[in-house]
Each structure stands twice: as structure tokens, then as C-alpha cells.
């Protein structure tokens, strides 16, 4: 019998925002939105994992929380890649291009 490893769901940047920043620091979406100059609904939707993280929001969250934009965008990129890989069909059948080495 073959045992398949159960794969964890990709981590959305909104989950990180909610679980690692908003809840522990007892911050509301409104408080963060006001502090970083964006609409409250942007932070609410992000924290509910309804929307992707935009570069502008990454810059603002990084400035506010003392992280980097790359931290936030890296989470979004990894989320997108994992979700797409789970949904993509036929990638395993793609053969890599073979390049011949030309001696000079």
C-alpha cells in the first residue's frame, strides 16, 4: 500500500498578517489601514484571504511592521506558485530543452 504525504495548504499573506501581526498585537484592520494610508476594506479583505497582496500594500506593511516588502511579496509569490502547481495539469510531461555544448 502506497502512503501519500498529505500536503499542507499554501499560506496566504493574509493569514500571516492576521495570525502573526493583527491578533498578537491586538490591532484592528481599521487601525492598520489608517496607519498605512489605505482603505480599511483592503486590510480586511487581505486578512480574510479574499484578495492577493499588492506591491503597494507590501511596501506599506513593511514600513509599519518593520519588515521588508520582499517578506510580504515572497509569501504572496510562494502562495501563488503552490496554488498554481496544485491546479496545473501536464507540467510533468514537459521535457526540458537540451542544449549541445559547442567547443570553441
N, C-alpha and C positions, 0 to 999 in steps of 0.2 A: 504494500500500500504506500503510495507516494504522499508525503506530508507537504503541503504548500504553506509557505510562510504567509501569515496574514500581514498585509501591508498597512501601515498607518496612513490615515488621510493626510493630504498635504496641509501644511499650516498656512493659513491666510494671515496677511499682515494685520487685519482687523482683530484676529484672535490674540495676537501678540500685544497690540495696543490695549485691548480690553483687559487681558489677564496679567500682563506684566507691568502695565503703567496705570490705566484708569482705576482698576479695582484696588491694587495695593496702595496707591497714593490718594485714594478716595476723591478722585477727580470726576466731574461730570463731563459729558460730551460738550455741553454748553461752555463750561469753564475753559476747556482746551481750545475750542473753536474761537472763543473770544480772545484768548491769549495769543493765538497764532493768526488771527485775522481772516478766518474762513467762515462760511455759513455753518451753523450748528448741525444741519442735516448732513453735511459732508462727513463730519466725525461720527455722527450716529449711524449712518449707513455703512461706513467703513468698519466700525466696531461690531455691527451686526453681520458683517461679512457679505454685504449685498453689492458692494462695488469694489473695483480694483483701486489700488493706491496710485495716485498720480504723482509725477515728479515734483510738482509744486507742493503738494502736501508732504512729501518726504522731506523736502528742504525745511519746511516749517516745523514739522515734528522733530526733526533732528536739532534744530536751533532751540526748541523749547525743552526737550528732554535731555539734551547734552549727548546725543548720539550722532550718527552721521547719516547723510542721505543714502549712502551705499548700504547701510544697515537695513533701512526700510525697503529700499528698492531690491536688495538682494532677496529679502523674504518674498516680495511680490514675484520676482523672476523665478525663484525656486517653486513657488506655488503654481505659477503658470506652466512651467516645464513639466512638473509632476502630473498635473491635471491633464495636460495635452498628451503626455506619454501614455496615460491610462486610457485615453479615448482614441488615440491614433491607431489606425489599422495598417498593416503591411510594412511597417518600418523594418521589421526583422527580415524581410525579403529583399531589402535594398542591398545591392552589392557595392562595396566601395570601389572607387576608380583605382586602377593600377597604373602607376607611372613608371616608365622604364628609366633607369638611371643611365644618363648619357655620359660616357667617359670623354673627358676633354683632351 
